[in-house]
Amino acid sequence: MKKLLLTLLILGFSLNAAVVEGDNVKPFKLKMLNSDEMVTNGDLKHRVYLLNIWAQWCKGCKKEMAFFDEIAKDNSLHGFGIVAVNIDKKPKKAIKFVKKLEKKLGHKSNIIFLSDSKKTYAKACEAKAIPISFLIKDEKVLKVYLGSFNTMDKEDELIKEIKAALK
Amino acid sequence: MKKIFLLVPLAFLSCTHVSPYDKEDLATQKMLAKPLSESAAFESHVFSIREGSFGAEGGFGGGCGCK
């Protein structure tokens, strides 16, 4: 009986294991934020990309979006993309924010915005913080970043990591 | 063994961990201790007159509450 309880406990913990560096990317099939088009991890199989989990109610998340757009359109980072998974219950708020951002930027955003309104993907990743970002190459998680890049002054570090991953 | 069966439900009765991605409702304006910023300023003014002191409301200062 004790063994059974211990096994169940271990199994329970292992089922909810957080994504760490070196792990395979958790498979996803999510709807685009402003259309019904579906995007899967398979579509981005051969790309280097930053998978960011964000919410409209999170100030730090919104703060780093302009930086994300900047690196997504950077020609020196050719082959790199940003996938931002929104976890708002009501995606309308997030759509409104994206429109506001695009107006501020003066062009259509280069970020691929997806919606996870039921938070299934955030739960699957066992996100330890919001925002959280995963640098992915060939379906493998190279690096996990907790928190906003702007507030942590980690922009340069990220660019360096991207360049190394693109080589 | 009986103790384990007693302890397990007790563990579930304790405080709940709220995951970062579940904090949407907690992040709303109405969940702030003082949700209305205008009335908060007014209340703070009235409080300082009534108590004859101000400060130590978080943020700056040593928190002694003295003037």
gemmi code that builds the backbone of each chain (N, CA, C; Angstrom):
import gemmi

chains = {
    "A": [
        ("MET", (0.819, -1.215, 0.000), (0.000, 0.000, 0.000), (0.855, 1.268, 0.000)),
        ("LYS", (1.913, 1.227, 0.842), (2.821, 2.386, 0.915), (3.483, 2.626, -0.437)),
        ("LYS", (3.864, 1.505, -1.071), (4.535, 1.602, -2.376), (3.594, 2.227, -3.406)),
        ("LEU", (2.322, 1.807, -3.328), (1.316, 2.308, -4.262), (1.135, 3.823, -4.096)),
        ("LEU", (1.056, 4.248, -2.832), (0.898, 5.684, -2.551), (2.098, 6.485, -3.058)),
        ("LEU", (3.278, 5.944, -2.826), (4.516, 6.599, -3.249), (4.578, 6.690, -4.776)),
        ("THR", (4.185, 5.589, -5.444), (4.193, 5.578, -6.911), (3.222, 6.626, -7.446)),
        ("LEU", (2.025, 6.694, -6.847), (1.024, 7.673, -7.294), (1.518, 9.102, -7.101)),
        ("LEU", (2.206, 9.312, -5.977), (2.750, 10.634, -5.665), (3.805, 11.039, -6.696)),
        ("ILE", (4.719, 10.120, -6.973), (5.792, 10.390, -7.948), (5.187, 10.639, -9.335)),
        ("LEU", (4.193, 9.811, -9.677), (3.527, 9.934, -10.972), (2.833, 11.288, -11.087)),
        ("GLY", (2.197, 11.688, -10.000), (1.509, 12.984, -9.970), (2.451, 14.126, -10.206)),
        ("PHE", (3.614, 14.079, -9.580), (4.603, 15.140, -9.755), (5.186, 15.122, -11.160)),
        ("SER", (5.468, 13.917, -11.680), (6.096, 13.832, -12.991), (5.156, 14.263, -14.107)),
        ("LEU", (3.844, 14.088, -13.907), (2.885, 14.498, -14.934), (2.850, 16.003, -15.097)),
        ("ASN", (3.140, 16.721, -14.020), (3.082, 18.168, -14.060), (4.474, 18.796, -14.104)),
        ("ALA", (5.421, 18.096, -14.693), (6.791, 18.601, -14.695), (6.906, 19.834, -15.570)),
        ("ALA", (7.602, 20.846, -15.034), (7.796, 22.086, -15.787), (8.790, 21.859, -16.915)),
        ("VAL", (8.659, 22.666, -17.960), (9.571, 22.567, -19.099), (10.937, 23.131, -18.695)),
        ("VAL", (11.981, 22.367, -18.935), (13.334, 22.840, -18.636), (14.195, 22.763, -19.893)),
        ("GLU", (15.348, 23.398, -19.807), (16.254, 23.404, -20.955), (16.646, 21.980, -21.350)),
        ("GLY", (16.600, 21.707, -22.638), (16.939, 20.379, -23.139), (15.716, 19.519, -23.408)),
        ("ASP", (14.563, 19.939, -22.884), (13.315, 19.199, -23.116), (12.831, 19.397, -24.543)),
        ("ASN", (11.977, 18.483, -24.976), (11.302, 18.690, -26.258), (10.202, 19.715, -26.032)),
        ("VAL", (9.896, 20.477, -27.065), (8.827, 21.466, -26.934), (7.503, 20.723, -26.715)),
        ("LYS", (6.691, 21.261, -25.793), (5.375, 20.647, -25.555), (4.540, 20.871, -26.811)),
        ("PRO", (3.993, 19.810, -27.389), (3.228, 20.007, -28.626), (2.031, 20.920, -28.439)),
        ("PHE", (1.792, 21.769, -29.437), (0.636, 22.664, -29.357), (-0.095, 22.742, -30.691)),
        ("LYS", (-1.365, 23.007, -30.581), (-2.193, 23.275, -31.757), (-3.140, 24.389, -31.311)),
        ("LEU", (-2.764, 25.612, -31.626), (-3.511, 26.759, -31.114), (-4.013, 27.659, -32.239)),
        ("LYS", (-5.110, 28.326, -31.932), (-5.742, 29.220, -32.894), (-5.012, 30.564, -32.898)),
        ("MET", (-4.956, 31.172, -34.078), (-4.386, 32.517, -34.163), (-5.276, 33.461, -33.363)),
        ("LEU", (-4.690, 34.489, -32.804), (-5.449, 35.404, -31.940), (-6.554, 36.146, -32.696)),
        ("ASN", (-6.240, 36.550, -33.931), (-7.257, 37.323, -34.660), (-7.816, 36.633, -35.905)),
        ("SER", (-7.659, 35.309, -35.971), (-8.303, 34.551, -37.060), (-8.531, 33.118, -36.593)),
        ("ASP", (-9.191, 32.324, -37.423), (-9.481, 30.936, -37.031), (-8.390, 29.962, -37.467)),
        ("GLU", (-7.355, 30.485, -38.067), (-6.260, 29.640, -38.548), (-5.546, 28.961, -37.370)),
        ("MET", (-5.245, 27.684, -37.541), (-4.564, 26.949, -36.474), (-3.063, 26.881, -36.762)),
        ("VAL", (-2.301, 26.943, -35.714), (-0.835, 26.826, -35.840), (-0.382, 25.705, -34.909)),
        ("THR", (0.471, 24.827, -35.419), (0.995, 23.747, -34.576), (2.511, 23.887, -34.442)),
        ("ASN", (3.063, 23.166, -33.510), (4.520, 23.200, -33.343), (5.202, 22.600, -34.576)),
        ("GLY", (4.489, 21.702, -35.265), (5.021, 21.084, -36.472), (5.251, 22.101, -37.583)),
        ("ASP", (4.426, 23.147, -37.622), (4.573, 24.192, -38.640), (5.886, 24.956, -38.460)),
        ("LEU", (6.412, 24.925, -37.268), (7.626, 25.701, -36.963), (8.833, 24.784, -36.727)),
        ("LYS", (8.661, 23.558, -37.170), (9.653, 22.487, -36.947), (11.106, 22.886, -37.217)),
        ("HIS", (11.335, 23.523, -38.365), (12.717, 23.793, -38.761), (13.140, 25.232, -38.492)),
        ("ARG", (12.427, 25.862, -37.587), (12.753, 27.264, -37.302), (13.293, 27.445, -35.895)),
        ("VAL", (14.024, 28.530, -35.734), (14.424, 28.945, -34.381), (13.376, 29.975, -33.975)),
        ("TYR", (12.726, 29.761, -32.857), (11.717, 30.738, -32.435), (11.634, 30.863, -30.921)),
        ("LEU", (11.093, 31.997, -30.527), (10.889, 32.251, -29.099), (9.405, 32.089, -28.826)),
        ("LEU", (9.073, 31.136, -27.995), (7.676, 30.912, -27.628), (7.422, 31.643, -26.314)),
        ("ASN", (6.592, 32.656, -26.396), (6.339, 33.494, -25.230), (4.898, 33.301, -24.757)),
        ("ILE", (4.716, 33.121, -23.462), (3.359, 33.012, -22.907), (3.069, 34.326, -22.188)),
        ("TRP", (2.009, 35.003, -22.604), (1.722, 36.335, -22.072), (0.230, 36.537, -21.826)),
        ("ALA", (-0.064, 37.622, -21.120), (-1.462, 37.970, -20.856), (-1.614, 39.479, -20.906)),
        ("GLN", (-2.800, 39.897, -21.226), (-3.080, 41.327, -21.327), (-3.064, 41.984, -19.945)),
        ("TRP", (-3.378, 41.207, -18.906), (-3.409, 41.764, -17.543), (-2.018, 41.850, -16.906)),
        ("CYS", (-1.011, 41.404, -17.626), (0.368, 41.397, -17.101), (1.152, 42.544, -17.725)),
        ("LYS", (1.535, 43.522, -16.883), (2.198, 44.727, -17.390), (3.542, 44.411, -18.057)),
        ("GLY", (4.313, 43.538, -17.429), (5.636, 43.170, -17.952), (5.544, 42.548, -19.338)),
        ("CYS", (4.486, 41.768, -19.537), (4.279, 41.093, -20.833), (4.084, 42.118, -21.944)),
        ("LYS", (3.274, 43.121, -21.643), (2.946, 44.122, -22.659), (4.161, 44.993, -22.967)),
        ("LYS", (4.952, 45.197, -21.936), (6.126, 46.056, -22.066), (7.142, 45.485, -23.063)),
        ("GLU", (7.275, 44.159, -23.110), (8.316, 43.570, -23.953), (7.863, 43.306, -25.392)),
        ("MET", (6.602, 43.561, -25.707), (6.100, 43.267, -27.045), (6.771, 44.095, -28.144)),
        ("ALA", (7.040, 45.366, -27.855), (7.697, 46.219, -28.854), (9.097, 45.677, -29.160)),
        ("PHE", (9.771, 45.209, -28.126), (11.111, 44.617, -28.306), (11.014, 43.332, -29.136)),
        ("PHE", (9.988, 42.524, -28.863), (9.785, 41.283, -29.621), (9.560, 41.578, -31.096)),
        ("ASP", (8.762, 42.605, -31.354), (8.477, 42.962, -32.741), (9.762, 43.400, -33.443)),
        ("GLU", (10.563, 44.147, -32.714), (11.828, 44.646, -33.253), (12.753, 43.493, -33.668)),
        ("ILE", (12.877, 42.480, -32.800), (13.796, 41.373, -33.146), (13.170, 40.423, -34.173)),
        ("ALA", (11.838, 40.388, -34.228), (11.177, 39.512, -35.199), (11.374, 40.016, -36.628)),
        ("LYS", (11.560, 41.339, -36.762), (11.752, 41.885, -38.123), (13.225, 42.188, -38.425)),
        ("ASP", (14.080, 41.910, -37.468), (15.519, 42.181, -37.627), (16.117, 41.274, -38.707)),
        ("ASN", (16.693, 41.898, -39.736), (17.259, 41.118, -40.851), (18.487, 40.299, -40.447)),
        ("SER", (19.198, 40.777, -39.425), (20.390, 40.030, -38.988), (19.997, 38.737, -38.263)),
        ("LEU", (18.703, 38.614, -37.921), (18.223, 37.393, -37.262), (17.297, 36.620, -38.215)),
        ("HIS", (17.701, 36.542, -39.468), (16.889, 35.868, -40.487), (16.663, 34.384, -40.116)),
        ("GLY", (15.429, 33.968, -40.175), (15.100, 32.578, -39.830), (14.562, 32.445, -38.416)),
        ("PHE", (14.497, 33.580, -37.743), (14.006, 33.574, -36.366), (12.596, 34.169, -36.307)),
        ("GLY", (11.786, 33.649, -35.412), (10.420, 34.165, -35.276), (9.972, 34.214, -33.827)),
        ("ILE", (8.927, 34.981, -33.584), (8.365, 35.089, -32.227), (6.938, 34.551, -32.255)),
        ("VAL", (6.649, 33.644, -31.357), (5.293, 33.115, -31.220), (4.808, 33.508, -29.825)),
        ("ALA", (3.792, 34.356, -29.781), (3.290, 34.835, -28.486), (1.928, 34.197, -28.200)),
        ("VAL", (1.899, 33.362, -27.171), (0.662, 32.651, -26.819), (-0.060, 33.439, -25.729)),
        ("ASN", (-1.234, 33.940, -26.068), (-2.003, 34.733, -25.106), (-2.914, 33.838, -24.278)),
        ("ILE", (-2.970, 34.107, -22.957), (-3.765, 33.236, -22.074), (-4.954, 33.963, -21.442)),
        ("ASP", (-5.355, 35.072, -22.034), (-6.518, 35.788, -21.490), (-7.793, 34.973, -21.677)),
        ("LYS", (-8.664, 35.061, -20.662), (-9.958, 34.365, -20.768), (-10.755, 34.925, -21.938)),
        ("LYS", (-10.673, 36.255, -22.070), (-11.373, 36.915, -23.170), (-10.337, 37.464, -24.157)),
        ("PRO", (-10.096, 36.749, -25.262), (-9.066, 37.192, -26.212), (-9.309, 38.583, -26.791)),
        ("LYS", (-10.553, 39.064, -26.691), (-10.884, 40.394, -27.233), (-9.965, 41.479, -26.672)),
        ("LYS", (-9.691, 41.378, -25.361), (-8.845, 42.366, -24.700), (-7.435, 42.351, -25.299)),
        ("ALA", (-6.959, 41.137, -25.563), (-5.612, 40.981, -26.127), (-5.582, 41.513, -27.564)),
        ("ILE", (-6.658, 41.255, -28.330), (-6.735, 41.750, -29.712), (-6.677, 43.283, -29.706)),
        ("LYS", (-7.393, 43.861, -28.757), (-7.421, 45.317, -28.624), (-6.005, 45.845, -28.350)),
        ("PHE", (-5.292, 45.129, -27.465), (-3.923, 45.533, -27.135), (-3.021, 45.436, -28.364)),
        ("VAL", (-3.156, 44.349, -29.131), (-2.313, 44.160, -30.321), (-2.569, 45.284, -31.333)),
        ("LYS", (-3.836, 45.638, -31.496), (-4.179, 46.719, -32.429), (-3.535, 48.030, -31.985)),
        ("LYS", (-3.586, 48.264, -30.689), (-2.991, 49.478, -30.110), (-1.472, 49.485, -30.331)),
        ("LEU", (-0.868, 48.304, -30.141), (0.581, 48.157, -30.327), (0.967, 48.440, -31.778)),
        ("GLU", (0.173, 47.864, -32.703), (0.471, 48.046, -34.130), (0.327, 49.517, -34.548)),
        ("LYS", (-0.630, 50.165, -33.925), (-0.830, 51.589, -34.211), (0.396, 52.381, -33.743)),
        ("LYS", (0.889, 52.004, -32.577), (2.054, 52.668, -31.994), (3.312, 52.395, -32.833)),
        ("LEU", (3.427, 51.132, -33.322), (4.596, 50.758, -34.111), (4.531, 51.345, -35.520)),
        ("GLY", (3.321, 51.562, -35.991), (3.136, 52.106, -37.334), (3.156, 51.055, -38.421)),
        ("HIS", (3.125, 49.796, -38.053), (3.067, 48.703, -39.048), (2.439, 47.472, -38.416)),
        ("LYS", (2.120, 46.484, -39.251), (1.542, 45.241, -38.744), (2.621, 44.460, -37.980)),
        ("SER", (2.261, 43.941, -36.866), (3.258, 43.265, -36.027), (3.825, 42.003, -36.699)),
        ("ASN", (5.108, 41.762, -36.447), (5.776, 40.583, -37.007), (5.680, 39.368, -36.081)),
        ("ILE", (4.996, 39.555, -34.992), (4.849, 38.471, -34.012), (3.670, 37.575, -34.418)),
        ("ILE", (3.814, 36.269, -34.230), (2.694, 35.348, -34.495), (1.914, 35.245, -33.183)),
        ("PHE", (0.747, 35.841, -33.141), (-0.062, 35.833, -31.921), (-1.033, 34.651, -31.936)),
        ("LEU", (-0.954, 33.827, -30.895), (-1.869, 32.691, -30.761), (-2.707, 32.857, -29.495)),
        ("SER", (-3.810, 32.141, -29.452), (-4.684, 32.247, -28.281), (-4.825, 30.902, -27.559)),
        ("ASP", (-4.659, 30.965, -26.235), (-4.837, 29.784, -25.386), (-5.753, 30.210, -24.231)),
        ("SER", (-6.992, 30.560, -24.578), (-7.901, 31.130, -23.572), (-8.243, 30.149, -22.446)),
        ("LYS", (-8.106, 28.850, -22.701), (-8.382, 27.884, -21.627), (-7.120, 27.536, -20.828)),
        ("LYS", (-6.037, 28.168, -21.186), (-4.742, 28.010, -20.499), (-4.222, 26.570, -20.514)),
        ("THR", (-4.657, 25.785, -21.454), (-4.219, 24.379, -21.487), (-2.720, 24.269, -21.768)),
        ("TYR", (-2.238, 25.166, -22.649), (-0.818, 25.082, -22.973), (0.051, 25.594, -21.820)),
        ("ALA", (-0.412, 26.670, -21.181), (0.336, 27.215, -20.023), (0.410, 26.159, -18.917)),
        ("LYS", (-0.689, 25.423, -18.757), (-0.720, 24.370, -17.739), (0.202, 23.226, -18.137)),
        ("ALA", (0.178, 22.881, -19.411), (1.034, 21.776, -19.897), (2.511, 22.109, -19.693)),
        ("CYS", (2.846, 23.380, -19.887), (4.242, 23.814, -19.707), (4.556, 24.018, -18.232)),
        ("GLU", (3.514, 24.049, -17.414), (3.663, 24.324, -15.969), (4.450, 25.632, -15.806)),
        ("ALA", (3.912, 26.683, -16.477), (4.584, 27.995, -16.494), (4.797, 28.521, -15.076)),
        ("LYS", (6.068, 28.767, -14.748), (6.410, 29.205, -13.392), (6.254, 30.700, -13.207)),
        ("ALA", (6.095, 31.404, -14.315), (5.930, 32.854, -14.246), (5.194, 33.322, -15.481)),
        ("ILE", (4.650, 34.511, -15.403), (4.056, 35.174, -16.569), (4.682, 36.548, -16.635)),
        ("PRO", (5.384, 36.919, -17.673), (5.629, 36.151, -18.882), (6.720, 35.081, -18.696)),
        ("ILE", (6.657, 34.093, -19.555), (7.699, 33.061, -19.614), (7.989, 32.836, -21.097)),
        ("SER", (9.259, 32.655, -21.421), (9.630, 32.462, -22.830), (10.560, 31.269, -22.972)),
        ("PHE", (10.390, 30.565, -24.075), (11.240, 29.406, -24.374), (11.898, 29.634, -25.734)),
        ("LEU", (13.227, 29.550, -25.749), (13.930, 29.644, -27.033), (14.000, 28.233, -27.597)),
        ("ILE", (13.448, 28.050, -28.795), (13.317, 26.705, -29.362), (14.035, 26.568, -30.698)),
        ("LYS", (14.714, 25.455, -30.834), (15.359, 25.119, -32.115), (15.177, 23.622, -32.343)),
        ("ASP", (14.753, 23.249, -33.533), (14.532, 21.844, -33.888), (13.695, 21.116, -32.823)),
        ("GLU", (12.638, 21.769, -32.364), (11.706, 21.165, -31.398), (12.299, 20.965, -30.003)),
        ("LYS", (13.478, 21.516, -29.786), (14.131, 21.389, -28.469), (14.165, 22.747, -27.772)),
        ("VAL", (13.950, 22.741, -26.474), (14.018, 23.983, -25.701), (15.480, 24.262, -25.345)),
        ("LEU", (16.005, 25.354, -25.913), (17.411, 25.698, -25.648), (17.546, 26.478, -24.350)),
        ("LYS", (16.561, 27.341, -24.119), (16.662, 28.219, -22.949), (15.265, 28.593, -22.447)),
        ("VAL", (15.144, 28.735, -21.139), (13.884, 29.176, -20.534), (14.133, 30.528, -19.872)),
        ("TYR", (13.293, 31.504, -20.181), (13.430, 32.826, -19.577), (12.193, 33.126, -18.743)),
        ("LEU", (12.410, 33.392, -17.469), (11.295, 33.751, -16.584), (11.237, 35.264, -16.447)),
        ("GLY", (10.065, 35.837, -16.610), (9.900, 37.279, -16.449), (10.105, 38.045, -17.735)),
        ("SER", (9.934, 39.368, -17.599), (10.011, 40.246, -18.765), (11.464, 40.591, -19.101)),
        ("PHE", (11.796, 40.573, -20.394), (13.164, 40.884, -20.826), (13.514, 42.335, -20.511)),
        ("ASN", (12.534, 43.213, -20.666), (12.773, 44.636, -20.423), (13.145, 44.920, -18.983)),
        ("THR", (12.374, 44.353, -18.064), (12.633, 44.652, -16.661), (13.891, 43.952, -16.146)),
        ("MET", (14.278, 42.871, -16.809), (15.461, 42.155, -16.329), (16.727, 42.514, -17.115)),
        ("ASP", (16.586, 43.433, -18.064), (17.718, 43.824, -18.922), (18.379, 42.621, -19.581)),
        ("LYS", (17.560, 41.743, -20.126), (18.120, 40.536, -20.734), (17.995, 40.542, -22.257)),
        ("GLU", (17.731, 41.714, -22.826), (17.539, 41.797, -24.277), (18.795, 41.345, -25.024)),
        ("ASP", (19.950, 41.878, -24.599), (21.209, 41.551, -25.284), (21.541, 40.072, -25.168)),
        ("GLU", (21.255, 39.530, -23.993), (21.524, 38.106, -23.765), (20.688, 37.255, -24.726)),
        ("LEU", (19.431, 37.655, -24.903), (18.556, 36.905, -25.804), (19.053, 36.965, -27.243)),
        ("ILE", (19.416, 38.166, -27.687), (19.898, 38.319, -29.068), (21.139, 37.451, -29.301)),
        ("LYS", (22.004, 37.424, -28.308), (23.226, 36.616, -28.382), (22.862, 35.128, -28.519)),
        ("GLU", (21.896, 34.693, -27.712), (21.453, 33.282, -27.739), (20.810, 32.938, -29.080)),
        ("ILE", (20.037, 33.883, -29.617), (19.369, 33.640, -30.912), (20.424, 33.471, -32.007)),
        ("LYS", (21.391, 34.380, -32.003), (22.439, 34.323, -33.025), (23.197, 32.999, -32.951)),
        ("ALA", (23.455, 32.547, -31.736), (24.159, 31.268, -31.553), (23.297, 30.104, -32.060)),
        ("ALA", (21.991, 30.201, -31.829), (21.076, 29.125, -32.263), (20.917, 29.098, -33.775)),
        ("LEU", (21.029, 30.269, -34.409), (20.853, 30.347, -35.869), (22.072, 29.850, -36.640)),
        ("LYS", (23.195, 29.747, -35.967), (24.437, 29.313, -36.653), (24.363, 27.861, -37.099)),
    ],
    "B": [
        ("MET", (-0.549, 3.891, 8.927), (-1.281, 4.041, 7.670), (-2.514, 4.941, 7.827)),
        ("LYS", (-3.202, 4.757, 8.974), (-4.390, 5.588, 9.225), (-4.022, 7.064, 9.266)),
        ("LYS", (-2.820, 7.318, 9.817), (-2.351, 8.701, 9.929), (-2.210, 9.339, 8.548)),
        ("ILE", (-1.694, 8.533, 7.601), (-1.511, 9.052, 6.236), (-2.855, 9.447, 5.651)),
        ("PHE", (-3.847, 8.581, 5.845), (-5.171, 8.861, 5.303), (-5.827, 10.075, 5.977)),
        ("LEU", (-5.408, 10.352, 7.204), (-5.919, 11.538, 7.894), (-5.189, 12.799, 7.448)),
        ("LEU", (-3.896, 12.624, 7.189), (-3.071, 13.770, 6.815), (-3.316, 14.249, 5.382)),
        ("VAL", (-3.590, 13.315, 4.480), (-3.789, 13.694, 3.068), (-4.957, 14.677, 2.900)),
        ("PRO", (-6.155, 14.385, 3.447), (-7.235, 15.388, 3.301), (-6.913, 16.705, 3.984)),
        ("LEU", (-6.182, 16.634, 5.089), (-5.802, 17.865, 5.795), (-4.917, 18.752, 4.928)),
        ("ALA", (-4.029, 18.122, 4.170), (-3.137, 18.865, 3.290), (-3.939, 19.616, 2.236)),
        ("PHE", (-5.032, 19.020, 1.782), (-5.849, 19.674, 0.756), (-6.676, 20.826, 1.327)),
        ("LEU", (-6.843, 20.844, 2.650), (-7.615, 21.918, 3.274), (-6.797, 23.193, 3.458)),
        ("SER", (-5.482, 23.057, 3.344), (-4.619, 24.211, 3.602), (-4.675, 25.209, 2.446)),
        ("CYS", (-3.858, 26.241, 2.531), (-3.863, 27.302, 1.515), (-3.622, 26.734, 0.122)),
        ("THR", (-4.238, 27.354, -0.849), (-4.112, 26.872, -2.232), (-3.057, 27.679, -2.965)),
        ("HIS", (-2.280, 26.984, -3.738), (-1.280, 27.657, -4.559), (-1.961, 28.139, -5.844)),
        ("VAL", (-1.808, 29.412, -6.144), (-2.377, 29.940, -7.394), (-1.238, 30.050, -8.402)),
        ("SER", (-1.377, 29.337, -9.485), (-0.339, 29.370, -10.516), (-0.285, 30.744, -11.170)),
        ("PRO", (0.894, 31.155, -11.645), (1.014, 32.488, -12.248), (0.010, 32.724, -13.382)),
        ("TYR", (-0.249, 31.677, -14.168), (-1.174, 31.843, -15.305), (-2.640, 31.906, -14.862)),
        ("ASP", (-2.904, 31.647, -13.602), (-4.282, 31.716, -13.098), (-4.569, 33.004, -12.336)),
        ("LYS", (-3.654, 33.955, -12.438), (-3.801, 35.169, -11.629), (-4.557, 36.294, -12.337)),
        ("GLU", (-5.266, 35.947, -13.378), (-5.993, 36.968, -14.146), (-6.978, 37.739, -13.268)),
        ("ASP", (-7.763, 37.018, -12.489), (-8.757, 37.687, -11.646), (-8.102, 38.473, -10.512)),
        ("LEU", (-6.977, 37.960, -10.030), (-6.276, 38.656, -8.941), (-5.620, 39.947, -9.419)),
        ("ALA", (-5.375, 40.024, -10.727), (-4.688, 41.195, -11.275), (-5.642, 42.340, -11.603)),
        ("THR", (-6.934, 42.130, -11.398), (-7.893, 43.189, -11.748), (-7.854, 44.327, -10.724)),
        ("GLN", (-8.321, 45.472, -11.162), (-8.325, 46.680, -10.335), (-9.096, 46.462, -9.025)),
        ("LYS", (-10.227, 45.748, -9.128), (-11.077, 45.582, -7.938), (-10.436, 44.702, -6.859)),
        ("MET", (-9.372, 43.997, -7.210), (-8.699, 43.163, -6.217), (-7.637, 43.927, -5.430)),
        ("LEU", (-7.436, 45.191, -5.788), (-6.475, 46.003, -5.030), (-7.042, 46.319, -3.649)),
        ("ALA", (-6.171, 46.571, -2.699), (-6.631, 46.919, -1.355), (-7.449, 48.206, -1.406)),
        ("LYS", (-7.035, 49.135, -2.266), (-7.782, 50.377, -2.471), (-8.065, 50.507, -3.962)),
        ("PRO", (-9.164, 49.922, -4.420), (-9.406, 49.868, -5.867), (-9.652, 51.219, -6.532)),
        ("LEU", (-10.181, 52.194, -5.781), (-10.442, 53.493, -6.403), (-9.354, 54.478, -5.999)),
        ("SER", (-8.497, 54.816, -6.942), (-7.346, 55.662, -6.605), (-7.777, 57.040, -6.091)),
        ("GLU", (-8.875, 57.612, -6.658), (-9.319, 58.953, -6.239), (-9.781, 58.911, -4.777)),
        ("SER", (-10.617, 57.923, -4.470), (-11.128, 57.846, -3.103), (-10.016, 57.446, -2.134)),
        ("ALA", (-9.028, 56.712, -2.624), (-7.917, 56.303, -1.761), (-7.144, 57.525, -1.292)),
        ("ALA", (-6.939, 58.479, -2.200), (-6.222, 59.713, -1.854), (-7.022, 60.504, -0.816)),
        ("PHE", (-8.335, 60.555, -1.017), (-9.210, 61.285, -0.097), (-9.210, 60.618, 1.282)),
        ("GLU", (-9.348, 59.293, 1.263), (-9.355, 58.536, 2.526), (-8.046, 58.726, 3.277)),
        ("SER", (-6.955, 58.748, 2.530), (-5.639, 58.929, 3.133), (-5.544, 60.314, 3.802)),
        ("HIS", (-6.126, 61.316, 3.123), (-6.126, 62.691, 3.651), (-6.930, 62.747, 4.964)),
        ("VAL", (-8.132, 62.160, 4.940), (-8.993, 62.134, 6.130), (-8.294, 61.378, 7.270)),
        ("PHE", (-7.679, 60.276, 6.917), (-6.992, 59.455, 7.922), (-5.862, 60.234, 8.590)),
        ("SER", (-5.096, 60.962, 7.773), (-3.963, 61.704, 8.339), (-4.442, 62.808, 9.285)),
        ("ILE", (-5.603, 63.435, 8.969), (-6.159, 64.488, 9.855), (-6.663, 63.845, 11.149)),
        ("ARG", (-7.393, 62.760, 10.989), (-7.994, 62.103, 12.157), (-6.929, 61.559, 13.107)),
        ("GLU", (-5.910, 60.969, 12.553), (-4.881, 60.342, 13.389), (-3.784, 61.322, 13.808)),
        ("GLY", (-3.724, 62.451, 13.143), (-2.669, 63.411, 13.457), (-1.302, 62.944, 13.002)),
        ("SER", (-1.265, 62.021, 12.102), (0.020, 61.547, 11.564), (-0.205, 60.966, 10.174)),
        ("PHE", (0.866, 60.875, 9.447), (0.727, 60.242, 8.133), (1.995, 59.457, 7.816)),
        ("GLY", (1.972, 58.781, 6.711), (3.127, 57.985, 6.290), (2.995, 56.533, 6.694)),
        ("ALA", (4.045, 55.779, 6.435), (4.100, 54.340, 6.759), (2.950, 53.577, 6.120)),
        ("GLU", (2.633, 53.976, 4.890), (1.575, 53.254, 4.177), (2.166, 52.388, 3.066)),
        ("GLY", (3.374, 52.016, 3.268), (4.031, 51.210, 2.237), (4.840, 52.109, 1.335)),
        ("GLY", (5.758, 51.538, 0.636), (6.590, 52.319, -0.278), (7.760, 52.929, 0.434)),
        ("PHE", (7.749, 54.238, 0.583), (8.906, 54.917, 1.152), (8.827, 55.015, 2.678)),
        ("GLY", (9.935, 55.354, 3.260), (9.990, 55.593, 4.695), (10.315, 54.343, 5.482)),
        ("GLY", (10.562, 54.575, 6.719), (10.976, 53.462, 7.579), (9.820, 52.675, 8.132)),
        ("GLY", (8.609, 53.216, 8.026), (7.445, 52.471, 8.498), (7.180, 52.658, 9.971)),
        ("CYS", (7.767, 53.717, 10.570), (7.556, 53.910, 12.009), (6.197, 54.531, 12.297)),
        ("GLY", (5.643, 55.260, 11.307), (4.331, 55.866, 11.506), (4.393, 57.161, 12.279)),
        ("CYS", (5.585, 57.604, 12.633), (5.718, 58.831, 13.419), (5.845, 60.041, 12.504)),
        ("LYS", (5.643, 61.194, 13.052), (5.796, 62.407, 12.261), (6.830, 63.305, 12.928)),
    ],
}
model = gemmi.Model(1)
for chain_id, residues in chains.items():
    chain = gemmi.Chain(chain_id)
    for i, (resn, *xyz) in enumerate(residues, 1):
        res = gemmi.Residue()
        res.name, res.seqid = resn, gemmi.SeqId(i, " ")
        for name, pos in zip(("N", "CA", "C"), xyz):
            atom = gemmi.Atom()
            atom.name, atom.element = name, gemmi.Element(name[0])
            atom.pos, atom.b_iso = gemmi.Position(*pos), 0.0
            res.add_atom(atom)
        chain.add_residue(res)
    model.add_chain(chain)
structure = gemmi.Structure()
structure.add_model(model)
structure.setup_entities()
